Protein backbone atom coordinates (compact mmCIF):
# COMPACT_ATOMS: atom_id res chain seq x y z
CA UNK A 1 0.00 0.00 0.00
CA UNK A 2 1.27 3.44 -0.83
CA UNK A 3 1.95 6.11 1.78
CA UNK A 4 -0.60 8.92 2.17
CA UNK A 5 1.05 12.37 2.36
CA UNK A 6 -2.24 14.18 3.20
CA UNK A 7 -1.84 16.56 0.30
CA UNK A 8 -2.42 20.27 0.77
CA UNK A 9 -3.97 19.96 4.27
CA UNK A 10 -0.89 18.34 5.80
CA UNK A 11 1.45 20.68 3.94
CA UNK A 12 -0.39 23.73 5.26
CA UNK A 13 -0.34 22.35 8.79
CA UNK A 14 3.40 21.70 8.65
CA UNK A 15 4.13 25.07 7.05
CA UNK A 16 2.11 26.81 9.74
CA UNK A 17 4.10 25.17 12.55
CA UNK A 18 7.46 25.78 10.86
CA UNK A 19 6.55 29.41 10.19
CA UNK A 20 5.77 29.88 13.89
CA UNK A 21 9.13 28.26 14.73
CA UNK A 22 11.02 30.77 12.57
CA UNK A 23 13.98 32.18 14.47
CA UNK A 24 14.47 29.08 16.60
CA UNK A 25 17.88 27.41 16.34
CA UNK A 26 18.82 24.02 14.94
CA UNK A 27 16.22 21.29 14.59
CA UNK A 28 13.65 23.34 16.50
CA UNK A 29 13.28 25.48 13.37
CA UNK A 30 13.59 22.70 10.78
CA UNK A 31 12.22 19.42 12.12
CA UNK A 32 8.45 19.16 12.44
CA UNK A 33 8.27 17.16 15.67
CA UNK A 34 10.73 19.28 17.66
CA UNK A 35 9.34 22.49 16.12
CA UNK A 36 5.83 21.47 17.21
CA UNK A 37 7.05 20.86 20.78
CA UNK A 38 8.90 24.18 20.85
CA UNK A 39 5.95 26.12 19.43
CA UNK A 40 3.46 24.51 21.84
CA UNK A 41 5.73 25.33 24.77
CA UNK A 42 6.21 28.91 23.56
CA UNK A 43 2.47 29.37 23.10
CA UNK A 44 1.83 28.03 26.61
CA UNK A 45 4.28 30.56 28.08
CA UNK A 46 2.82 33.36 25.97
CA UNK A 47 -0.70 32.60 27.25
CA UNK A 48 0.47 32.39 30.86
CA UNK A 49 2.62 35.51 30.69
CA UNK A 50 -0.17 37.65 29.26
CA UNK A 51 -1.82 37.13 32.65
CA UNK A 52 1.43 37.62 34.58
CA UNK A 53 2.15 40.92 32.78
CA UNK A 54 -0.99 42.45 34.30
CA UNK A 55 0.14 41.41 37.79
CA UNK A 56 3.63 42.76 37.29
CA UNK A 57 2.44 46.15 36.04
CA UNK A 58 0.05 46.55 38.98
CA UNK A 59 2.96 45.69 41.31
CA UNK A 60 5.11 48.35 39.65
CA UNK A 61 2.38 51.00 39.90
CA UNK A 62 1.87 50.25 43.60
CA UNK A 63 5.63 50.51 44.28
CA UNK A 64 5.77 53.90 42.55
CA UNK A 65 2.68 55.19 44.37
CA UNK A 66 4.10 53.99 47.70
CA UNK A 67 7.40 55.80 47.09
CA UNK A 68 5.63 59.04 46.13
CA UNK A 69 3.18 58.77 49.03
CA UNK A 70 6.03 58.32 51.52
CA UNK A 71 7.64 61.52 50.19
CA UNK A 72 4.36 63.17 51.22
CA UNK A 73 4.34 61.60 54.68
CA UNK A 74 1.85 58.80 54.04
CA UNK A 75 2.15 55.06 53.59
CA UNK A 76 0.56 53.43 50.56
CA UNK A 77 -2.31 51.96 52.58
CA UNK A 78 -3.03 55.29 54.30
CA UNK A 79 -2.93 57.08 50.94
CA UNK A 80 -5.35 54.65 49.26
CA UNK A 81 -7.64 54.65 52.32
CA UNK A 82 -7.71 58.46 52.29
CA UNK A 83 -8.60 58.48 48.60
CA UNK A 84 -11.40 55.96 49.14
CA UNK A 85 -12.87 57.96 52.03
CA UNK A 86 -12.60 61.15 50.00
CA UNK A 87 -14.44 59.54 47.05
CA UNK A 88 -11.44 60.18 44.77
CA UNK A 89 -11.47 57.52 42.05
CA UNK A 90 -8.18 57.51 40.15
CA UNK A 91 -6.77 54.16 39.11
CA UNK A 92 -3.28 53.05 40.11
CA UNK A 93 -1.92 53.34 36.58
CA UNK A 94 -2.78 57.05 36.39
CA UNK A 95 -1.65 57.69 39.97
CA UNK A 96 1.70 56.09 39.16
CA UNK A 97 2.07 58.18 36.01
CA UNK A 98 1.15 61.31 37.97
CA UNK A 99 3.73 60.47 40.65
CA UNK A 100 6.45 60.29 37.98
CA UNK A 101 5.48 63.13 35.66
CA UNK A 102 3.82 65.65 38.03
CA UNK A 103 5.01 65.33 41.64
CA UNK A 104 3.31 68.64 42.54
CA UNK A 105 -0.07 67.38 41.35
CA UNK A 106 0.47 64.13 43.23
CA UNK A 107 1.21 66.16 46.38
CA UNK A 108 -2.18 67.85 46.06
CA UNK A 109 -3.89 64.48 45.80
CA UNK A 110 -1.87 63.24 48.80
CA UNK A 111 -2.98 66.33 50.75
CA UNK A 112 -6.60 65.51 49.92
CA UNK A 113 -6.06 61.92 51.05
CA UNK A 114 -4.52 63.14 54.31
CA UNK A 115 -7.54 65.37 54.99
CA UNK A 116 -9.91 62.41 54.67
CA UNK A 117 -8.08 60.15 57.12
Buried (B, 14 or more C-beta within 10 A) or exposed (E): EEEEEEEEEEEEEBEEBBEBBEEBEEEBBEBEEBBBEBBEEBEEEEEEEEEEEEEEEBEEBBEBBBEBBBEBEBEBEBBBBBBEEBEBEEEBEEBBBBBEEEEEEBBEBBEEBBEEE
